[in-house]
Amino acid sequence: MAEVVDGARAVRRSALRFVVLVGVVSLFADATYEGARSIAGPFLATLGATGTVVGIVAGLGELIGYGLRLVSGYISDRTGRYWSLTIWGYAVNMLAVPLLALAGRWEVAAALLIAERMGKAIRTPPRDVMLSHASRQLGRGWAFGLHEALDQIGAVLGPLIVAGVLLRYGRYPLAFAVLLVPALLALAVLAAARVVYPDPRVFEVVESPPAAKRGYPRSFWIYMAAVACLAAGYADFPLIAFHLKKAGVIADGWIPVLYALAMAVDGGAALVLGALFDRWGLSVLLAVPLVSCLAAPLAFSGGPALAVAGLVVWGVGMGAQESIVRAAVATMIAADRRGTAYGVFNAVYGIMWFAGSALLGILYDVSVGWLVGASIVIQLAAVPLLFAVRGAGRSPAEAVPRP
C-alpha cells in the first residue's frame, strides 16, 4: 500500500515539474510577444494607422490565429504529434516578434503581428492538451492557474523591458529587437521539455467513452456561446493603448508599464480563481463577466487614475479567460477528443474576438460611449448561459491532492 501511495506521489511531483517547465517556456514566450503587444497600438499609430485599422488588425490576428487552432487541435488528436505542432508553433510565434524591428510600414507590421498570432494558434491546442493530462494529477483549475501565473511573470517582464527601452531611447525598432533574447530562451527551454517529457499522456489514463457518447455534450455548446460573448465584448489592449496615446492620458513610455501591471494582476487572479474553480467548479465562472464588464468604462473614462483601475479589472478578466475558462473544457470532454475540443473552443473565441474587436474599433471612431455600452451589454449576455451550465462537467474539477 505504501508503495502505491509513494508511486502516486512521484507521478504528481513529475506532473508538477512538467507544468512548471512548460510554464517557464510560457514565461519567456510571454515576455516576447506580450512585450510587443504592449506597444503594438502606439507603434501602429506612429506608422499612420487609424483606430479602425488598429481594431481590425488586432481582431484579424485573433481571428486567423484562433481559427487556425481548430485545424491544429484536430491534427493533434488525429496524429498524436502534440510536441511537433507545439514546437513549430512556438518557432513562428517567437521569431515574428523581433522582425517587427524591420517594419517601416503599418502594413508590414500588421502582417508580422498576424504571423505571431498564427504561430501561437498552431502550438496552443496541443500544448493545452499536454497540460490537461498533467492537470489530472494536480487539479484542473490549479494546474492551469499555475501555468498562467508563470506565464504572466513573463507578461510583466516583457512590457517592462520594452518600457525601459522606450523611456531610455524612445525607439520602437530597438524595443522589438531586444525581445529576440527571451524568444531564444523560450525555444531553448521548450527543447529541454521535449527531451525530459516525451509523452505527457502518461499522466492521465485515457478512457474512450462509448461510441454513442463520443459527441460533445449540449452543455459544451452552451458554454461556447458564453465564451463567444466574453470574447466579443472584451476590448483588446492595443485599442486601449491606442486610446491612451491618442487622448494623451498616459505618456508613451508608461503605457507598457500599465500593461505589465495588468499582466501581474492576470497572473495573481489566475492562481486564486484556479483554486476556487477546483473547489466550486463552473459556478465560479459566473463572476467573470460581472467583473470584466467594468474594464471598458474605466479604461476609456479619460482620466489616468480610472484608466489604471480599468486595466486592473481588465487583468482580472484576462486571468480568468486564460486559466479557468480553458480548464473548464477539460472537465467536459474526454481526453482523446480534447485537442479538437480546444480547437473548437479557440476558434469560437477567436472569431468572436475579431468581430468584437472590429466592432469596438469602429465604435471608437464614432463614439467612446457607444464602445463602452457595447462592451458591457455583450459581456453580460454570457451570465445566463454560464448559469445554465454551472453544474456541467465532472465533479467540480477532478480535484486531487497537490504534491
C-alpha positions as semicolon CSV with decimal commas, in nm:
position;residue;x (nm);y (nm);z (nm)
1;M;0,000;0,000;0,000
2;A;0,282;0,237;0,090
3;E;0,447;0,166;-0,244
4;V;0,127;0,260;-0,427
5;V;0,100;0,587;-0,233
6;D;0,465;0,668;-0,296
7;G;0,420;0,591;-0,664
8;A;0,118;0,820;-0,686
9;R;0,309;1,099;-0,515
10;A;0,601;1,054;-0,753
11;V;0,364;1,084;-1,051
12;R;0,211;1,402;-0,907
13;R;0,555;1,552;-0,848
14;S;0,655;1,467;-1,203
15;A;0,333;1,626;-1,332
16;L;0,406;1,937;-1,127
17;R;0,756;1,961;-1,272
18;F;0,612;1,931;-1,622
19;V;0,361;2,211;-1,561
20;V;0,637;2,430;-1,417
21;L;0,870;2,358;-1,711
22;V;0,601;2,442;-1,965
23;G;0,522;2,747;-1,753
24;V;0,882;2,864;-1,784
25;V;0,856;2,828;-2,163
26;S;0,544;3,043;-2,148
27;L;0,723;3,289;-1,921
28;F;0,988;3,362;-2,184
29;A;0,735;3,343;-2,467
30;D;0,506;3,594;-2,299
31;A;0,798;3,825;-2,228
32;T;0,847;3,823;-2,604
33;Y;0,501;3,865;-2,754
34;E;0,334;4,048;-2,467
35;G;0,623;4,294;-2,473
36;A;0,543;4,351;-2,839
37;R;0,168;4,359;-2,778
38;S;0,207;4,626;-2,510
39;I;0,331;4,875;-2,771
40;A;0,160;4,741;-3,085
41;G;-0,118;5,002;-3,078
42;P;0,110;5,307;-3,031
43;F;0,361;5,159;-3,280
44;L;0,092;5,124;-3,547
45;A;-0,016;5,481;-3,469
46;T;0,338;5,606;-3,539
47;L;0,320;5,430;-3,876
48;G;-0,002;5,611;-3,969
49;A;-0,273;5,362;-3,868
50;T;-0,620;5,475;-3,754
51;G;-0,832;5,345;-3,467
52;T;-1,032;5,134;-3,712
53;V;-0,710;4,985;-3,853
54;V;-0,579;4,903;-3,505
55;G;-0,906;4,736;-3,407
56;I;-0,923;4,534;-3,729
57;V;-0,555;4,432;-3,720
58;A;-0,585;4,319;-3,357
59;G;-0,909;4,136;-3,428
60;L;-0,792;3,984;-3,758
61;G;-0,483;3,844;-3,590
62;E;-0,704;3,678;-3,331
63;L;-0,949;3,556;-3,597
64;I;-0,682;3,387;-3,807
65;G;-0,493;3,270;-3,501
66;Y;-0,787;3,124;-3,316
67;G;-0,946;2,984;-3,633
68;L;-0,625;2,801;-3,711
69;R;-0,642;2,641;-3,368
70;L;-0,938;2,437;-3,486
71;V;-0,713;2,281;-3,751
72;S;-0,420;2,245;-3,513
73;G;-0,634;2,080;-3,246
74;Y;-0,787;1,836;-3,492
75;I;-0,448;1,741;-3,637
76;S;-0,300;1,691;-3,291
77;D;-0,582;1,448;-3,199
78;R;-0,556;1,263;-3,530
79;T;-0,178;1,229;-3,535
80;G;-0,083;1,242;-3,167
81;R;0,206;1,473;-3,265
82;Y;0,147;1,716;-2,981
83;W;0,511;1,806;-2,937
84;S;0,584;1,858;-3,309
85;L;0,297;2,104;-3,351
86;T;0,387;2,280;-3,027
87;I;0,750;2,329;-3,132
88;W;0,668;2,455;-3,483
89;G;0,410;2,693;-3,342
90;Y;0,647;2,839;-3,087
91;A;0,915;2,889;-3,354
92;V;0,684;3,103;-3,569
93;N;0,534;3,272;-3,263
94;M;0,874;3,375;-3,127
95;L;1,062;3,476;-3,441
96;A;0,791;3,704;-3,585
97;V;0,828;3,949;-3,294
98;P;1,190;4,068;-3,332
99;L;1,129;4,104;-3,706
100;L;0,897;4,395;-3,620
101;A;1,217;4,594;-3,571
102;L;1,250;4,595;-3,951
103;A;0,891;4,704;-4,026
104;G;0,874;5,052;-4,178
105;R;0,506;5,049;-4,279
106;W;0,195;4,964;-4,082
107;E;0,103;4,702;-4,343
108;V;0,430;4,513;-4,280
109;A;0,391;4,544;-3,904
110;A;0,033;4,417;-3,931
111;A;0,147;4,112;-4,129
112;L;0,409;4,025;-3,867
113;L;0,163;4,073;-3,581
114;I;-0,076;3,836;-3,757
115;A;0,206;3,584;-3,819
116;E;0,284;3,590;-3,448
117;R;-0,079;3,508;-3,373
118;M;-0,069;3,222;-3,627
119;G;0,231;3,068;-3,453
120;K;0,052;3,088;-3,121
121;A;-0,251;2,925;-3,283
122;I;-0,051;2,626;-3,402
123;R;0,102;2,550;-3,065
124;T;-0,176;2,632;-2,817
125;P;-0,423;2,338;-2,856
126;P;-0,157;2,063;-2,841
127;R;0,017;2,237;-2,553
128;D;-0,311;2,273;-2,362
129;V;-0,388;1,906;-2,416
130;M;-0,050;1,811;-2,267
131;L;-0,117;2,044;-1,974
132;S;-0,462;1,892;-1,928
133;H;-0,304;1,547;-1,886
134;A;-0,080;1,678;-1,608
135;S;-0,369;1,874;-1,455
136;R;-0,548;1,544;-1,385
137;Q;-0,282;1,482;-1,120
138;L;-0,286;1,832;-0,969
139;G;-0,641;1,969;-1,003
140;R;-0,766;2,122;-1,327
141;G;-0,805;2,481;-1,213
142;W;-0,489;2,493;-1,003
143;A;-0,266;2,344;-1,275
144;F;-0,392;2,583;-1,541
145;G;-0,377;2,866;-1,288
146;L;-0,015;2,783;-1,200
147;H;0,077;2,776;-1,568
148;E;-0,095;3,110;-1,623
149;A;0,080;3,264;-1,321
150;L;0,422;3,164;-1,457
151;D;0,308;3,280;-1,800
152;Q;0,221;3,620;-1,658
153;I;0,558;3,671;-1,494
154;G;0,689;3,694;-1,847
155;A;0,393;3,909;-1,946
156;V;0,502;4,154;-1,677
157;L;0,874;4,143;-1,759
158;G;0,829;4,188;-2,136
159;P;0,638;4,516;-2,121
160;L;0,875;4,646;-1,851
161;I;1,175;4,569;-2,073
162;V;1,006;4,746;-2,362
163;A;0,914;5,039;-2,138
164;G;1,275;5,072;-2,028
165;V;1,396;5,083;-2,387
166;L;1,134;5,341;-2,486
167;L;1,193;5,561;-2,182
168;R;1,571;5,549;-2,235
169;Y;1,598;5,561;-2,614
170;G;1,246;5,634;-2,746
171;R;1,293;5,387;-3,035
172;Y;1,028;5,128;-3,115
173;P;1,252;4,918;-3,350
174;L;1,513;4,878;-3,077
175;A;1,244;4,768;-2,831
176;F;1,134;4,492;-3,068
177;A;1,494;4,385;-3,138
178;V;1,567;4,338;-2,766
179;L;1,283;4,084;-2,748
180;L;1,494;3,838;-2,951
181;V;1,665;3,734;-2,624
182;P;1,358;3,594;-2,441
183;A;1,238;3,445;-2,771
184;L;1,551;3,231;-2,799
185;L;1,534;3,136;-2,430
186;A;1,175;3,014;-2,477
187;L;1,279;2,789;-2,764
188;A;1,573;2,651;-2,566
189;V;1,360;2,557;-2,261
190;L;1,096;2,410;-2,493
191;A;1,356;2,180;-2,647
192;A;1,461;2,068;-2,298
193;A;1,099;1,996;-2,201
194;R;1,057;1,782;-2,512
195;V;1,359;1,571;-2,413
196;V;1,259;1,527;-2,047
197;Y;0,886;1,463;-2,106
198;P;0,846;1,296;-2,448
199;D;0,491;1,171;-2,371
200;P;0,284;1,368;-2,114
201;R;-0,013;1,139;-2,182
202;V;0,126;0,906;-1,913
203;F;-0,013;1,147;-1,653
204;E;-0,371;1,064;-1,745
205;V;-0,530;0,730;-1,828
206;V;-0,734;0,787;-2,145
207;E;-1,070;0,618;-2,122
208;S;-1,258;0,624;-2,452
209;P;-1,632;0,674;-2,393
210;P;-1,884;0,454;-2,574
211;A;-1,944;0,548;-2,937
212;A;-2,288;0,691;-2,862
213;K;-2,133;0,931;-2,613
214;R;-1,836;1,047;-2,815
215;G;-2,002;1,365;-2,939
216;Y;-1,970;1,686;-2,743
217;P;-2,241;1,736;-2,478
218;R;-2,504;2,008;-2,511
219;S;-2,350;2,189;-2,215
220;F;-2,027;2,231;-2,412
221;W;-2,205;2,421;-2,692
222;I;-2,392;2,641;-2,444
223;Y;-2,057;2,709;-2,284
224;M;-1,915;2,802;-2,625
225;A;-2,194;3,059;-2,664
226;A;-2,097;3,212;-2,329
227;V;-1,731;3,218;-2,432
228;A;-1,834;3,393;-2,755
229;C;-1,996;3,673;-2,553
230;L;-1,693;3,712;-2,328
231;A;-1,461;3,735;-2,627
232;A;-1,674;3,970;-2,836
233;G;-1,727;4,221;-2,558
234;Y;-1,367;4,240;-2,439
235;A;-1,174;4,546;-2,556
236;D;-0,830;4,438;-2,678
237;F;-0,529;4,608;-2,520
238;P;-0,396;4,757;-2,847
239;L;-0,720;4,956;-2,876
240;I;-0,699;5,065;-2,510
241;A;-0,335;5,166;-2,562
242;F;-0,428;5,349;-2,881
243;H;-0,686;5,548;-2,683
244;L;-0,441;5,626;-2,401
245;K;-0,192;5,765;-2,655
246;K;-0,442;5,949;-2,874
247;A;-0,624;6,109;-2,580
248;G;-0,296;6,195;-2,409
249;V;-0,399;6,010;-2,093
250;I;-0,065;5,833;-2,044
251;A;0,280;5,908;-2,191
252;D;0,404;5,652;-2,448
253;G;0,676;5,509;-2,226
254;W;0,435;5,437;-1,942
255;I;0,175;5,251;-2,148
256;P;0,370;4,921;-2,142
257;V;0,418;4,969;-1,765
258;L;0,040;4,974;-1,725
259;Y;0,022;4,663;-1,939
260;A;0,277;4,497;-1,710
261;L;0,054;4,588;-1,415
262;A;-0,244;4,427;-1,587
263;M;-0,041;4,114;-1,655
264;A;0,069;4,093;-1,291
265;V;-0,296;4,112;-1,185
266;D;-0,374;3,849;-1,452
267;G;-0,126;3,603;-1,302
268;G;-0,242;3,653;-0,943
269;A;-0,607;3,626;-1,041
270;A;-0,538;3,302;-1,231
271;L;-0,398;3,132;-0,919
272;V;-0,681;3,246;-0,694
273;L;-0,954;3,166;-0,946
274;G;-0,792;2,829;-1,022
275;A;-0,813;2,728;-0,656
276;L;-1,175;2,846;-0,637
277;F;-1,256;2,655;-0,956
278;D;-1,124;2,330;-0,806
279;R;-1,344;2,389;-0,502
280;W;-1,669;2,508;-0,662
281;G;-1,641;2,415;-1,030
282;L;-1,808;2,605;-1,313
283;S;-2,012;2,822;-1,075
284;V;-1,701;3,039;-1,030
285;L;-1,726;3,143;-1,395
286;L;-2,045;3,338;-1,323
287;A;-1,836;3,612;-1,161
288;V;-1,615;3,662;-1,468
289;P;-1,844;3,880;-1,686
290;L;-1,979;4,062;-1,380
291;V;-1,627;4,187;-1,306
292;S;-1,475;4,216;-1,654
293;C;-1,761;4,430;-1,791
294;L;-1,628;4,714;-1,573
295;A;-1,295;4,729;-1,760
296;A;-1,409;4,933;-2,063
297;P;-1,599;5,210;-1,876
298;L;-1,296;5,262;-1,653
299;A;-1,018;5,230;-1,914
300;F;-1,190;5,463;-2,163
301;S;-1,302;5,714;-1,899
302;G;-1,039;5,974;-1,992
303;G;-0,857;6,002;-1,657
304;P;-0,527;5,833;-1,567
305;A;-0,645;5,703;-1,226
306;L;-0,957;5,541;-1,370
307;A;-0,755;5,407;-1,663
308;V;-0,525;5,229;-1,416
309;A;-0,827;5,089;-1,234
310;G;-0,971;4,975;-1,566
311;L;-0,653;4,788;-1,655
312;V;-0,652;4,617;-1,315
313;V;-1,005;4,491;-1,380
314;W;-0,901;4,404;-1,737
315;G;-0,619;4,192;-1,591
316;V;-0,860;4,002;-1,364
317;G;-1,079;3,920;-1,663
318;M;-0,784;3,804;-1,871
319;G;-0,659;3,590;-1,583
320;A;-0,995;3,413;-1,577
321;Q;-1,008;3,367;-1,954
322;E;-0,654;3,227;-1,970
323;S;-0,696;2,984;-1,679
324;I;-1,035;2,862;-1,556
325;V;-1,217;2,935;-1,882
326;R;-0,968;2,698;-2,052
327;A;-0,968;2,449;-1,762
328;A;-1,346;2,410;-1,788
329;V;-1,309;2,241;-2,128
330;A;-1,106;1,959;-1,972
331;T;-1,391;1,884;-1,728
332;M;-1,643;1,843;-2,012
333;I;-1,452;1,649;-2,280
334;A;-1,281;1,308;-2,282
335;A;-0,902;1,316;-2,316
336;D;-0,885;1,156;-2,661
337;R;-1,105;1,431;-2,810
338;R;-0,967;1,721;-2,612
339;G;-0,734;1,858;-2,881
340;T;-1,024;1,906;-3,120
341;A;-1,237;2,047;-2,837
342;Y;-0,970;2,303;-2,756
343;G;-0,953;2,380;-3,127
344;V;-1,330;2,444;-3,135
345;F;-1,307;2,649;-2,817
346;N;-1,030;2,867;-2,956
347;A;-1,191;2,902;-3,299
348;V;-1,515;3,030;-3,144
349;Y;-1,318;3,257;-2,914
350;G;-1,109;3,397;-3,199
351;I;-1,393;3,455;-3,442
352;M;-1,589;3,644;-3,180
353;W;-1,278;3,829;-3,062
354;F;-1,227;3,951;-3,419
355;A;-1,590;4,051;-3,460
356;G;-1,588;4,228;-3,126
357;S;-1,251;4,400;-3,182
358;A;-1,356;4,524;-3,525
359;L;-1,691;4,646;-3,388
360;L;-1,532;4,819;-3,089
361;G;-1,266;4,978;-3,312
362;I;-1,533;5,116;-3,545
363;L;-1,743;5,236;-3,249
364;Y;-1,437;5,408;-3,102
365;D;-1,404;5,624;-3,414
366;V;-1,774;5,711;-3,377
367;S;-1,816;5,750;-3,001
368;V;-1,632;5,618;-2,695
369;G;-1,969;5,597;-2,520
370;W;-2,101;5,356;-2,782
371;L;-1,788;5,141;-2,741
372;V;-1,832;5,124;-2,364
373;G;-2,203;5,042;-2,385
374;A;-2,148;4,764;-2,638
375;S;-1,870;4,611;-2,430
376;I;-2,086;4,595;-2,118
377;V;-2,401;4,457;-2,284
378;I;-2,222;4,187;-2,484
379;Q;-2,027;4,054;-2,185
380;L;-2,330;4,047;-1,955
381;A;-2,509;3,832;-2,214
382;A;-2,277;3,549;-2,101
383;V;-2,423;3,541;-1,748
384;P;-2,744;3,341;-1,817
385;L;-2,551;3,099;-2,040
386;L;-2,291;3,032;-1,771
387;F;-2,571;2,990;-1,517
388;A;-2,723;2,722;-1,740
389;V;-2,404;2,512;-1,746
390;R;-2,281;2,571;-1,391
391;G;-2,343;2,205;-1,299
392;A;-2,182;2,056;-1,611
393;G;-1,855;1,863;-1,622
394;R;-1,703;1,619;-1,378
395;S;-1,709;1,661;-1,004
396;P;-1,623;2,006;-0,960
397;A;-1,285;1,995;-1,129
398;E;-1,150;1,649;-1,055
399;A;-0,952;1,795;-0,767
400;V;-0,676;1,576;-0,631
401;P;-0,423;1,628;-0,352
402;R;-0,144;1,857;-0,457
403;P;0,217;1,745;-0,431
